[in-house]
Amino acid sequence: MSLLSWLSLVAIIWLQSINGTNSDFPAYSSQLKLRLSISQVQLNNLAVASDAGKLFGWISGMAARFLPLPVVLSIGASLGLISYGIEYLFMVNKISHISYTGFFLLNMMAGNSICWINTVCYLASMEKFPADNGIVVGLATSYQGLSAKVYIALAQVILGTKQPKNKSIYLLLNSVLPILASFILMPFFKETKPVVSVNRRGLGTMFVIACLTGAYAVCETMVNTKRVLSLILLAMVILVCIVPVMKVGEWLRERACKPMRVTGELQMSTGVVVLVEDNINGDAMEEESGMKVVRVGDEHGVRELVKSVDFWLYFLVYLSGATLGLVYGNNLGQIAESRGVSEAILVSISSSFVFFGKLSSAPLSALSRTRYMISRPATVAVLMAPMAGSFFLLLNNSNACLFISTAIMAMSSGAITSIAVSMTSELFGPKNFGVNHNIVVANIPVGSFLFGYLAAWFYDAQGAHGLCMGSKCYQKAFIAWGSICSVGTILSFVLYYRTRRSLMKN
């Protein structure tokens, strides 16, 4: 086992915890709306621009094929520094004017910067933990769900107040923190010896730390009294470094018997590869009437993918589930303002429960390798149902219903987002995963525009002079979103029914 691989995992988790820079958009969106003097529809388009940056995420994947991971990491962090840095200077009046189109393009660049850092984190996870990459990816991405909470905690610690009046602090942190962290953590992304699958104690320890961190984040949001509580949260995020410290003794013992240990690791790695290949090729192609039929679980190229009914079902389920949850998150600033609650509290609740939702995919990946395998389409179907109900619960005017619905929505959409990474490979094969999953998540900017525009149109119709107060502002939007999510829930059960037998074979 390589100690440097465990240090790399800590670096991945720390990067993920600050890489969700778009998730704190609701915390400063209201002030940005006033500064730009724009409507709710135009503000929604800026959120869409950040999501649209993901359409060019494939560039980072291509770059990673030819450039070292540290270089790819520095490019992504630099894009964020430039885009968020210019926006910050505008917010503090150091730049007198930026056109709306210019701001739109800056948001696209900022959204794309996230893809570069994510690419580095995902590739590093797969290279350094080849047998447990599903668990590692689930664990690491859960911390990205906590990003908004981390930035809010940092803003509170720096400014010394639980409700910062100057929201430009978030843009400053978004621009500076990723570039600083990238340069500090860059050495841990060089090529190292992978960790074998038999060592689960370290991952288990990190999972427990993650659960405690998420639980504390929720409790800290509810208490919301002292700045020191935010400082404790940041310390708990740093606490994952305790695992490499625990591994020092093991690392020293392994050096005494290094040749035997290396041989064992090579054998384990070979065993894992054979296991995966057997799973892929077990029942790949059948001849029917002289034509090759591609089934669920077989390798799908782009042509087979777009011809597949199951793909379009999957596409629509993701669109009406995870993407719709993202659109709700983008509107949290205006929802909080219209309901008369703190944006920071609502965003913190959403961030904390997105964290738990994403974290839940880690034990799911572990279970999927046992005989008690849980079908991922079935899991998504079960998650979609409460998500649809939570939209209708929002029609109640009480703050309790607002907080509960936000938590349910965040946890469900966060879980679906992480599960989808493995589900794409499970349904359409791992060989073309990079291309196939990028096609799936292309629905994010589409859904962000359509669903977000719908909500913004309802908002502007109810408001006066660009401002709307009261539960009526989003009432029609919640009904529309709930109806769309309900249809998506039905489609998710149809997808499960269509794929259950094929997945059981594989």
C-alpha positions as CSV (number, residue, x, y, z in Angstrom):
1,M,0.0,0.0,0.0
2,S,1.3,3.5,-0.8
3,L,1.0,6.2,1.9
4,L,1.1,8.8,-0.9
5,S,-2.1,7.3,-2.3
6,W,-3.9,7.9,1.0
7,L,-2.5,11.5,1.1
8,S,-3.8,11.9,-2.4
9,L,-7.3,10.8,-1.2
10,V,-7.1,13.5,1.5
11,A,-6.1,16.0,-1.2
12,I,-9.0,14.9,-3.4
13,I,-11.5,15.3,-0.5
14,W,-10.2,18.8,0.3
15,L,-10.4,19.9,-3.3
16,Q,-13.9,18.5,-3.6
17,S,-15.0,20.4,-0.5
18,I,-14.2,23.7,-2.1
19,N,-14.9,22.8,-5.8
20,G,-18.7,23.4,-5.6
21,T,-18.2,27.1,-6.2
22,N,-21.5,27.4,-8.1
23,S,-23.4,26.0,-5.1
24,D,-23.0,29.2,-3.1
25,F,-24.6,31.3,-5.9
26,P,-27.9,31.7,-4.0
27,A,-26.0,33.2,-1.1
28,Y,-25.1,36.3,-3.1
29,S,-27.6,36.2,-6.0
30,S,-30.0,38.8,-4.5
31,Q,-27.2,41.3,-4.2
32,L,-25.9,40.5,-7.7
33,K,-29.4,41.0,-9.1
34,L,-29.5,44.6,-7.6
35,R,-26.0,45.4,-8.7
36,L,-26.7,44.4,-12.3
37,S,-30.3,45.8,-12.2
38,I,-31.7,42.7,-13.9
39,S,-35.0,40.7,-13.8
40,Q,-35.5,37.3,-12.2
41,V,-35.4,35.7,-15.7
42,Q,-32.0,37.3,-16.4
43,L,-30.7,36.2,-13.0
44,N,-31.8,32.6,-13.8
45,N,-29.9,32.8,-17.1
46,L,-26.7,33.5,-15.2
47,A,-27.3,30.3,-13.2
48,V,-27.9,28.5,-16.5
49,A,-24.6,29.9,-17.8
50,S,-22.7,28.2,-14.9
51,D,-24.4,24.9,-15.8
52,A,-23.7,25.5,-19.5
53,G,-20.0,25.5,-18.7
54,K,-20.3,21.8,-18.2
55,L,-21.1,21.4,-21.9
56,F,-17.3,22.0,-22.5
57,G,-16.2,19.7,-19.7
58,W,-15.0,17.2,-22.3
59,I,-12.1,19.6,-23.0
60,S,-10.6,18.8,-19.6
61,G,-11.0,15.1,-20.3
62,M,-9.1,15.5,-23.5
63,A,-6.4,17.6,-21.8
64,A,-5.9,15.0,-19.1
65,R,-5.0,12.4,-21.8
66,F,-1.9,14.5,-22.8
67,L,-1.0,16.6,-19.8
68,P,0.0,15.6,-16.2
69,L,-2.8,15.9,-13.7
70,P,-1.1,18.7,-11.8
71,V,-1.1,20.8,-14.9
72,V,-4.8,20.1,-15.6
73,L,-5.6,21.0,-12.0
74,S,-3.8,24.4,-12.3
75,I,-5.6,25.2,-15.5
76,G,-9.0,24.6,-13.9
77,A,-8.1,26.7,-10.8
78,S,-6.8,29.5,-13.0
79,L,-10.1,29.7,-14.9
80,G,-11.9,30.1,-11.6
81,L,-9.5,32.7,-10.4
82,I,-10.0,34.8,-13.6
83,S,-13.8,34.5,-13.8
84,Y,-14.8,34.8,-10.2
85,G,-12.0,37.4,-9.6
86,I,-13.4,39.8,-12.3
87,E,-16.9,39.3,-10.9
88,Y,-15.7,40.1,-7.4
89,L,-14.0,43.3,-8.6
90,F,-17.3,44.3,-10.3
91,M,-19.3,43.7,-7.1
92,V,-17.0,45.9,-5.0
93,N,-17.0,48.7,-7.6
94,K,-13.4,48.2,-8.7
95,I,-14.7,47.6,-12.2
96,S,-17.4,50.1,-13.1
97,H,-19.2,48.2,-15.8
98,I,-19.6,44.7,-17.1
99,S,-22.2,44.0,-19.7
100,Y,-24.8,41.3,-19.1
101,T,-23.3,39.2,-21.9
102,G,-19.9,39.6,-20.4
103,F,-21.1,38.4,-17.0
104,F,-22.9,35.5,-18.7
105,L,-19.6,34.4,-20.3
106,L,-17.7,34.8,-17.0
107,N,-20.2,32.4,-15.4
108,M,-19.7,29.9,-18.1
109,M,-16.0,30.0,-17.5
110,A,-16.5,29.6,-13.8
111,G,-18.8,26.6,-14.4
112,N,-16.2,25.1,-16.7
113,S,-13.4,25.5,-14.2
114,I,-15.3,23.1,-11.9
115,C,-15.1,20.4,-14.6
116,W,-11.3,20.6,-14.8
117,I,-10.8,20.0,-11.0
118,N,-13.5,17.3,-11.0
119,T,-11.7,15.5,-13.9
120,V,-8.5,15.5,-11.9
121,C,-10.2,14.2,-8.8
122,Y,-12.1,11.4,-10.6
123,L,-9.1,10.2,-12.6
124,A,-6.9,10.3,-9.5
125,S,-9.5,8.3,-7.6
126,M,-9.7,5.6,-10.3
127,E,-5.9,5.4,-10.7
128,K,-5.0,5.2,-7.0
129,F,-7.9,3.1,-5.8
130,P,-8.8,1.0,-8.9
131,A,-10.7,-1.7,-7.0
132,D,-12.6,0.7,-4.7
133,N,-13.1,3.7,-7.0
134,G,-16.9,3.6,-6.6
135,I,-16.6,4.0,-2.9
136,V,-13.8,6.6,-3.1
137,V,-15.7,8.7,-5.7
138,G,-18.9,8.6,-3.6
139,L,-16.9,9.6,-0.5
140,A,-15.1,12.4,-2.2
141,T,-18.0,13.9,-4.1
142,S,-20.1,14.0,-0.9
143,Y,-17.7,16.7,0.3
144,Q,-18.4,18.7,-2.9
145,G,-22.0,18.7,-1.7
146,L,-20.8,20.4,1.4
147,S,-19.0,23.2,-0.5
148,A,-21.7,25.9,0.0
149,K,-21.7,25.2,3.7
150,V,-17.9,25.4,3.8
151,Y,-17.9,28.8,2.0
152,I,-20.6,30.2,4.2
153,A,-18.6,29.0,7.3
154,L,-15.5,30.7,5.9
155,A,-17.3,33.9,5.3
156,Q,-18.7,33.9,8.8
157,V,-15.3,33.3,10.3
158,I,-13.6,36.0,8.3
159,L,-16.2,38.7,8.7
160,G,-17.1,37.7,12.3
161,T,-20.8,37.6,11.8
162,K,-23.4,34.9,11.1
163,Q,-25.2,36.9,8.5
164,P,-22.6,38.7,6.3
165,K,-24.1,41.9,4.8
166,N,-21.4,42.1,2.1
167,K,-22.1,39.1,-0.1
168,S,-19.1,39.8,-2.4
169,I,-17.0,37.8,0.1
170,Y,-18.3,34.6,-1.6
171,L,-17.0,35.7,-5.0
172,L,-13.6,36.5,-3.4
173,L,-13.4,33.1,-1.8
174,N,-14.6,31.3,-5.0
175,S,-11.7,32.9,-6.9
176,V,-8.8,32.6,-4.4
177,L,-9.4,29.4,-2.4
178,P,-9.3,26.8,-5.3
179,I,-6.1,28.3,-6.8
180,L,-4.4,28.3,-3.4
181,A,-5.5,24.8,-2.5
182,S,-4.5,23.5,-6.0
183,F,-0.9,24.7,-5.7
184,I,-0.6,23.4,-2.2
185,L,-2.0,20.0,-3.0
186,M,-0.5,19.6,-6.5
187,P,2.4,17.3,-5.4
188,F,-0.1,14.6,-4.2
189,F,-1.4,14.0,-7.7
190,K,1.7,12.5,-9.2
191,E,1.6,8.9,-10.2
192,T,1.8,6.5,-7.3
193,K,1.3,2.8,-6.5
194,P,-2.5,2.0,-6.2
195,V,-4.1,0.8,-3.0
196,V,-5.3,-2.8,-3.0
197,S,-9.0,-3.7,-2.4
198,V,-8.4,-5.7,0.8
199,N,-7.7,-2.6,2.8
200,R,-11.1,-1.2,3.8
201,R,-10.3,0.1,7.3
202,G,-9.0,3.4,6.1
203,L,-12.0,4.0,3.8
204,G,-14.3,3.0,6.7
205,T,-12.6,5.5,9.0
206,M,-13.0,8.2,6.4
207,F,-16.6,7.3,6.0
208,V,-17.3,7.6,9.7
209,I,-15.5,11.0,9.8
210,A,-17.6,12.1,6.8
211,C,-20.8,11.1,8.6
212,L,-19.8,13.0,11.7
213,T,-18.9,16.0,9.7
214,G,-22.3,16.0,7.9
215,A,-24.2,15.5,11.1
216,Y,-22.3,18.4,12.7
217,A,-23.0,20.6,9.7
218,V,-26.7,20.0,10.1
219,C,-26.6,20.7,13.9
220,E,-24.5,23.8,13.4
221,T,-27.0,25.2,10.9
222,M,-29.9,24.7,13.3
223,V,-28.1,26.2,16.3
224,N,-26.7,29.2,14.3
225,T,-25.4,31.1,17.3
226,K,-21.6,31.5,17.5
227,R,-18.8,32.0,14.9
228,V,-16.7,29.4,16.7
229,L,-19.1,26.7,15.5
230,S,-18.3,27.5,11.9
231,L,-14.6,27.2,12.8
232,I,-15.2,23.7,14.2
233,L,-16.9,22.7,11.0
234,L,-13.8,23.7,9.0
235,A,-11.6,21.8,11.4
236,M,-13.8,18.6,10.9
237,V,-13.3,18.9,7.1
238,I,-9.6,18.9,7.7
239,L,-9.9,15.9,10.1
240,V,-9.8,13.4,7.2
241,C,-6.0,13.7,7.3
242,I,-6.0,11.5,10.4
243,V,-6.2,8.4,8.1
244,P,-2.7,8.9,6.5
245,V,-1.3,9.5,9.9
246,M,-2.8,6.1,11.0
247,K,-1.2,4.5,7.9
248,V,2.3,5.6,8.8
249,G,2.9,2.5,11.0
250,E,1.6,0.2,8.3
251,W,3.7,1.9,5.7
252,L,6.9,1.4,7.8
253,R,6.0,-2.3,8.3
254,E,5.4,-2.8,4.6
255,R,8.8,-1.4,3.7
256,A,10.4,-4.3,5.6
257,C,8.7,-6.8,3.3
258,K,8.2,-4.7,0.2
259,P,8.9,-7.3,-2.5
260,M,6.4,-9.8,-1.2
261,R,3.8,-7.0,-0.7
262,V,4.2,-5.7,-4.3
263,T,3.7,-9.2,-5.7
264,G,0.5,-9.5,-3.7
265,E,-0.8,-6.2,-5.0
266,L,-0.1,-7.1,-8.6
267,Q,-2.0,-10.3,-8.2
268,M,-4.9,-8.5,-6.6
269,S,-5.0,-5.9,-9.3
270,T,-5.0,-8.7,-12.0
271,G,-7.9,-10.4,-10.2
272,V,-9.9,-7.2,-10.2
273,V,-9.3,-6.7,-13.9
274,V,-10.4,-10.2,-14.7
275,L,-13.5,-9.8,-12.6
276,V,-14.5,-6.7,-14.5
277,E,-13.8,-8.1,-17.9
278,D,-15.9,-11.2,-17.1
279,N,-18.8,-9.0,-16.0
280,I,-18.6,-6.9,-19.2
281,N,-18.3,-9.7,-21.7
282,G,-20.6,-12.2,-20.1
283,D,-23.6,-11.7,-22.4
284,A,-22.5,-8.8,-24.6
285,M,-23.9,-9.4,-28.1
286,E,-26.5,-11.8,-29.5
287,E,-27.3,-12.6,-33.1
288,E,-31.0,-12.1,-33.9
289,S,-32.1,-12.4,-37.5
290,G,-28.5,-11.6,-38.6
291,M,-28.5,-8.3,-36.6
292,K,-26.4,-7.5,-33.5
293,V,-28.7,-6.5,-30.6
294,V,-27.2,-4.3,-27.9
295,R,-28.8,-4.9,-24.5
296,V,-28.7,-3.2,-21.1
297,G,-25.2,-3.7,-19.6
298,D,-23.5,-4.2,-23.0
299,E,-21.0,-1.7,-24.3
300,H,-22.9,1.2,-26.0
301,G,-21.2,3.6,-28.4
302,V,-22.8,6.9,-29.1
303,R,-24.9,5.5,-32.0
304,E,-26.2,2.6,-29.9
305,L,-26.8,5.0,-27.0
306,V,-29.1,7.4,-28.8
307,K,-31.1,4.6,-30.3
308,S,-31.7,3.0,-27.0
309,V,-35.2,3.5,-25.4
310,D,-33.6,2.9,-22.0
311,F,-31.1,5.7,-22.5
312,W,-33.9,8.2,-23.2
313,L,-35.8,7.0,-20.1
314,Y,-32.7,7.4,-18.1
315,F,-32.1,10.9,-19.6
316,L,-35.7,12.0,-18.7
317,V,-35.4,10.6,-15.2
318,Y,-32.2,12.5,-14.5
319,L,-33.7,15.6,-16.0
320,S,-36.8,15.5,-13.8
321,G,-34.8,14.4,-10.7
322,A,-31.2,15.5,-10.2
323,T,-31.4,18.4,-12.6
324,L,-34.7,19.7,-11.1
325,G,-33.1,19.5,-7.7
326,L,-30.2,21.6,-9.0
327,V,-32.7,24.2,-10.4
328,Y,-34.4,24.4,-7.0
329,G,-31.0,25.0,-5.4
330,N,-30.2,27.8,-7.9
331,N,-33.4,29.6,-6.8
332,L,-32.8,29.2,-3.0
333,G,-31.7,32.9,-2.7
334,Q,-35.0,34.3,-4.1
335,I,-37.1,31.6,-2.3
336,A,-35.5,32.5,1.0
337,E,-36.0,36.2,0.3
338,S,-39.6,35.8,-0.6
339,R,-40.3,33.7,2.5
340,G,-38.5,36.1,4.7
341,V,-35.8,33.6,5.9
342,S,-32.0,33.8,5.8
343,E,-30.4,32.8,2.6
344,A,-27.4,31.4,4.5
345,I,-29.6,29.1,6.6
346,L,-31.5,27.7,3.6
347,V,-28.4,27.2,1.6
348,S,-26.7,25.6,4.5
349,I,-29.5,23.1,5.0
350,S,-29.4,22.3,1.3
351,S,-25.6,21.9,1.3
352,S,-25.6,19.7,4.4
353,F,-28.2,17.3,3.0
354,V,-26.7,17.2,-0.5
355,F,-23.6,16.0,1.4
356,F,-25.5,13.1,3.0
357,G,-27.2,12.2,-0.3
358,K,-23.9,12.0,-2.1
359,L,-22.3,10.1,0.8
360,S,-25.0,7.5,0.6
361,S,-23.6,6.3,-2.7
362,A,-20.4,5.0,-1.0
363,P,-22.0,2.2,1.0
364,L,-24.2,1.5,-2.1
365,S,-21.1,0.8,-4.2
366,A,-19.8,-1.5,-1.5
367,L,-23.1,-3.4,-1.4
368,S,-23.2,-3.7,-5.2
369,R,-20.1,-6.0,-5.0
370,T,-21.9,-8.5,-2.7
371,R,-24.6,-11.0,-3.4
372,Y,-27.0,-8.6,-1.8
373,M,-26.6,-6.2,-4.7
374,I,-29.0,-3.2,-4.8
375,S,-30.3,-2.2,-8.2
376,R,-29.3,1.4,-8.9
377,P,-32.4,2.1,-11.1
378,A,-34.6,0.8,-8.2
379,T,-32.7,3.1,-5.8
380,V,-33.3,6.1,-8.0
381,A,-37.0,5.3,-8.3
382,V,-37.3,5.1,-4.5
383,L,-35.5,8.5,-4.2
384,M,-37.7,10.2,-6.8
385,A,-41.0,9.6,-4.9
386,P,-40.3,11.7,-1.8
387,M,-38.6,14.4,-3.9
388,A,-41.8,14.8,-5.9
389,G,-43.9,15.0,-2.7
390,S,-41.5,17.7,-1.2
391,F,-42.4,20.1,-4.0
392,F,-46.1,20.0,-3.0
393,L,-45.2,20.3,0.7
394,L,-43.6,23.6,-0.2
395,L,-47.1,25.0,-0.9
396,N,-47.5,25.1,2.9
397,N,-46.5,28.6,4.2
398,S,-44.7,27.4,7.3
399,N,-40.9,27.7,7.6
400,A,-40.8,24.1,9.0
401,C,-42.2,22.8,5.7
402,L,-39.7,24.9,3.8
403,F,-36.8,23.5,5.7
404,I,-38.0,19.9,5.6
405,S,-38.7,20.0,1.8
406,T,-35.3,21.6,1.1
407,A,-33.6,18.8,3.1
408,I,-35.5,16.1,1.3
409,M,-34.9,17.6,-2.1
410,A,-31.2,18.1,-1.4
411,M,-30.6,14.6,-0.1
412,S,-32.5,12.9,-2.9
413,S,-31.0,14.9,-5.8
414,G,-27.5,14.6,-4.3
415,A,-27.9,10.8,-4.0
416,I,-29.2,10.5,-7.6
417,T,-26.2,12.6,-8.9
418,S,-23.6,10.3,-7.3
419,I,-25.5,7.0,-8.1
420,A,-25.8,8.1,-11.7
421,V,-22.0,7.9,-12.2
422,S,-22.0,4.2,-11.6
423,M,-25.5,3.7,-13.1
424,T,-24.3,5.0,-16.5
425,S,-21.5,2.4,-16.5
426,E,-23.9,-0.3,-15.3
427,L,-26.5,0.3,-18.0
428,F,-24.4,1.1,-21.0
429,G,-21.0,-0.4,-20.2
430,P,-17.7,1.1,-18.7
431,K,-15.7,1.3,-21.9
432,N,-17.3,4.5,-23.3
433,F,-18.3,5.9,-19.9
434,G,-16.6,9.2,-20.3
435,V,-18.6,10.1,-23.5
436,N,-21.8,8.4,-22.5
437,H,-22.1,10.1,-19.1
438,N,-21.3,13.5,-20.6
439,I,-24.2,13.0,-23.0
440,V,-26.5,12.1,-20.0
441,V,-25.5,15.2,-18.0
442,A,-26.0,17.4,-21.0
443,N,-29.6,17.6,-19.7
444,I,-28.4,19.9,-16.9
445,P,-28.0,23.1,-18.8
446,V,-31.2,22.2,-20.8
447,G,-33.2,21.6,-17.6
448,S,-31.6,24.5,-15.9
449,F,-32.8,26.8,-18.6
450,L,-36.3,25.4,-19.1
451,F,-37.3,24.8,-15.5
452,G,-35.5,27.9,-14.2
453,Y,-37.1,30.1,-16.9
454,L,-40.5,28.7,-15.9
455,A,-40.0,29.7,-12.3
456,A,-38.5,33.1,-13.1
457,W,-41.5,33.9,-15.4
458,F,-43.9,33.0,-12.6
459,Y,-41.8,35.1,-10.2
460,D,-41.7,38.2,-12.3
461,A,-45.4,37.9,-13.1
462,Q,-46.2,38.0,-9.3
463,G,-43.6,40.7,-8.3
464,A,-43.5,44.4,-8.7
465,H,-40.3,46.2,-9.8
466,G,-38.4,42.9,-9.9
467,L,-39.2,42.0,-6.3
468,C,-41.8,39.5,-5.1
469,M,-42.6,38.8,-1.4
470,G,-44.7,36.0,0.0
471,S,-45.5,32.3,-0.7
472,K,-47.3,33.3,-3.9
473,C,-44.0,34.0,-5.7
474,Y,-43.1,30.4,-6.3
475,Q,-46.4,28.7,-5.7
476,K,-47.1,28.0,-9.4
477,A,-43.5,27.0,-10.0
478,F,-43.6,24.4,-7.1
479,I,-46.8,22.9,-8.6
480,A,-45.2,22.7,-12.1
481,W,-41.9,21.3,-10.7
482,G,-43.8,18.8,-8.5
483,S,-45.8,17.6,-11.5
484,I,-42.7,17.2,-13.6
485,C,-40.9,15.2,-10.8
486,S,-44.0,13.0,-10.4
487,V,-43.9,12.1,-14.1
488,G,-40.1,11.4,-13.7
489,T,-40.9,9.1,-10.8
490,I,-43.2,7.1,-12.9
491,L,-40.5,6.9,-15.7
492,S,-37.9,5.8,-13.1
493,F,-40.1,2.8,-12.2
494,V,-40.6,2.0,-15.9
495,L,-36.8,2.1,-16.3
496,Y,-36.3,-0.2,-13.4
497,Y,-38.9,-2.7,-14.8
498,R,-37.2,-2.7,-18.2
499,T,-33.7,-3.2,-16.9
500,R,-34.1,-5.4,-13.8
501,R,-33.6,-8.8,-15.5
502,S,-30.6,-7.7,-17.6
503,L,-28.9,-6.2,-14.6
504,M,-29.5,-9.3,-12.5
505,K,-27.8,-11.4,-15.2
506,N,-24.8,-9.1,-15.2
